[in-house]
Amino acid sequence: MSTTPTIETLHQKWIEAFNSHDLDAHVALYTEDAMMFGAIPELVLGREAIKTYFGGRGPKVHVAKYPLPHIVMLKEDVAATAAHVDFADGDTPMPYRLTWMLVKKDGNWRIAQHHGSPRG
């Protein structure tokens, strides 16, 4: 499993896994019971469902730009983040808003809640 001792490390590994389309590495960055609202109306629950969701994206979809998000530490081991992310499908821009609720377990940060929505 991926080592993510800092939020910055989690952020970088998420981008790397997303862009390489490595679904196993990608979903390992989420808690087992994570929940996600993505580009579909349904709430996606758990790693396997999140893996299926990300497995459905096109082969050219990638993170074009995802600066380190704004981070609010709610507790020592709980954080909320928010950022504008520029995804792209090939050369076609797909600007999004992305928020995460993060938890630190066993020394590693994981995504417990993920919300992404198009910005326009």
NUBA-659709 format. One record per residue (C-alpha): residue in three letters; x, y, z. Coordinates in nm, 3 decimals, always signed. Each point is the difference from the previous one (the first is absolute). Example, Ala and Ser with C-alpha at 12.3 -4.5 7.8 and 13.67 -1.06 7.14 Angstrom:
2
ATOM  resn       c1       c2       c3
ATOM   ala   +1.230   -0.450   +0.780
ATOM   ser   +0.137   +0.344   -0.066
This chain:
120
ATOM  resn       c1       c2       c3
ATOM   met   +0.000   +0.000   +0.000
ATOM   ser   +0.114   +0.352   -0.076
ATOM   thr   +0.179   +0.197   +0.270
ATOM   thr   -0.144   +0.350   +0.038
ATOM   pro   +0.135   +0.157   +0.321
ATOM   thr   -0.094   +0.353   -0.114
ATOM   ile   -0.296   +0.150   -0.182
ATOM   glu   +0.244   +0.124   -0.263
ATOM   thr   +0.117   -0.359   -0.061
ATOM   leu   -0.361   -0.123   -0.028
ATOM   his   -0.077   +0.279   -0.247
ATOM   gln   +0.301   -0.084   -0.219
ATOM   lys   -0.067   -0.374   +0.006
ATOM   trp   -0.364   +0.061   -0.091
ATOM   ile   +0.103   +0.199   -0.308
ATOM   glu   +0.256   -0.265   -0.099
ATOM   ala   -0.247   -0.288   +0.040
ATOM   phe   -0.276   +0.192   -0.182
ATOM   asn   +0.225   +0.090   -0.292
ATOM   ser   +0.149   -0.348   -0.032
ATOM   his   -0.350   -0.157   +0.013
ATOM   asp   +0.129   -0.234   +0.273
ATOM   leu   -0.335   -0.078   +0.159
ATOM   asp   +0.140   -0.213   +0.282
ATOM   ala   +0.247   +0.271   +0.105
ATOM   his   -0.273   +0.261   -0.038
ATOM   val   -0.262   -0.164   +0.221
ATOM   ala   +0.261   -0.097   +0.261
ATOM   leu   +0.010   +0.373   +0.081
ATOM   tyr   -0.361   -0.017   +0.122
ATOM   thr   -0.133   -0.147   +0.323
ATOM   glu   -0.172   -0.336   -0.036
ATOM   asp   -0.338   +0.165   +0.065
ATOM   ala   +0.063   +0.323   -0.194
ATOM   met   -0.288   +0.182   -0.164
ATOM   met   +0.013   +0.204   -0.318
ATOM   phe   -0.219   +0.225   -0.210
ATOM   gly   +0.159   +0.025   -0.343
ATOM   ala   -0.130   +0.086   -0.346
ATOM   ile   -0.303   -0.229   +0.042
ATOM   pro   -0.307   +0.064   +0.217
ATOM   glu   +0.043   -0.311   +0.217
ATOM   leu   +0.195   -0.012   +0.323
ATOM   val   +0.293   -0.242   -0.045
ATOM   leu   +0.078   -0.202   +0.314
ATOM   gly   +0.314   -0.199   +0.078
ATOM   arg   +0.328   -0.068   -0.176
ATOM   glu   -0.135   -0.254   -0.248
ATOM   ala   -0.276   +0.235   -0.117
ATOM   ile   +0.250   +0.286   -0.023
ATOM   lys   +0.229   -0.224   -0.205
ATOM   thr   -0.287   -0.076   -0.238
ATOM   tyr   -0.082   +0.370   -0.025
ATOM   phe   +0.356   +0.102   -0.091
ATOM   gly   +0.033   -0.302   -0.229
ATOM   gly   -0.276   +0.149   -0.215
ATOM   arg   +0.190   +0.313   -0.095
ATOM   gly   +0.145   +0.038   -0.344
ATOM   pro   +0.362   -0.096   -0.070
ATOM   lys   +0.101   +0.361   -0.073
ATOM   val   -0.149   +0.150   +0.319
ATOM   his   +0.276   +0.140   +0.219
ATOM   val   +0.082   +0.268   +0.255
ATOM   ala   +0.135   +0.297   -0.193
ATOM   lys   +0.041   +0.220   +0.310
ATOM   tyr   -0.078   -0.068   +0.366
ATOM   pro   +0.175   +0.240   +0.234
ATOM   leu   +0.028   -0.094   +0.365
ATOM   pro   -0.350   +0.061   +0.136
ATOM   his   -0.100   +0.232   +0.279
ATOM   ile   +0.021   -0.210   +0.318
ATOM   val   -0.192   +0.049   +0.325
ATOM   met   +0.118   -0.217   +0.287
ATOM   leu   -0.309   -0.096   +0.200
ATOM   lys   +0.195   -0.222   +0.238
ATOM   glu   +0.354   -0.137   -0.001
ATOM   asp   -0.117   -0.296   -0.210
ATOM   val   -0.294   +0.152   -0.192
ATOM   ala   +0.022   +0.259   -0.277
ATOM   ala   -0.224   +0.156   -0.263
ATOM   thr   +0.133   +0.116   -0.336
ATOM   ala   -0.135   +0.201   -0.292
ATOM   ala   +0.151   +0.092   -0.336
ATOM   his   -0.064   +0.076   -0.362
ATOM   val   +0.132   -0.285   -0.213
ATOM   asp   +0.054   +0.007   -0.374
ATOM   phe   -0.070   -0.342   -0.143
ATOM   ala   +0.015   -0.053   -0.374
ATOM   asp   -0.121   -0.260   -0.245
ATOM   gly   +0.287   +0.014   -0.246
ATOM   asp   +0.012   +0.370   -0.085
ATOM   thr   -0.357   +0.071   +0.114
ATOM   pro   -0.001   +0.184   +0.336
ATOM   met   -0.220   -0.132   +0.281
ATOM   pro   +0.018   +0.252   +0.288
ATOM   tyr   -0.125   -0.134   +0.335
ATOM   arg   -0.039   +0.093   +0.365
ATOM   leu   +0.132   -0.273   +0.227
ATOM   thr   -0.040   -0.045   +0.375
ATOM   trp   +0.132   -0.278   +0.220
ATOM   met   -0.048   -0.094   +0.363
ATOM   leu   +0.320   -0.168   +0.113
ATOM   val   +0.081   -0.222   +0.296
ATOM   lys   +0.336   -0.117   +0.125
ATOM   lys   +0.011   -0.365   +0.105
ATOM   asp   +0.312   -0.196   +0.091
ATOM   gly   +0.216   +0.297   -0.102
ATOM   asn   -0.148   +0.035   -0.351
ATOM   trp   -0.249   +0.250   -0.141
ATOM   arg   -0.297   -0.146   -0.188
ATOM   ile   -0.303   +0.149   -0.177
ATOM   ala   -0.321   -0.074   +0.191
ATOM   gln   -0.227   +0.229   -0.202
ATOM   his   +0.050   +0.131   -0.353
ATOM   his   -0.219   +0.245   -0.188
ATOM   gly   +0.065   +0.121   -0.352
ATOM   ser   -0.222   +0.225   -0.208
ATOM   pro   +0.052   +0.185   -0.328
ATOM   arg   +0.060   +0.370   +0.025
ATOM   gly   -0.119   +0.222   -0.271
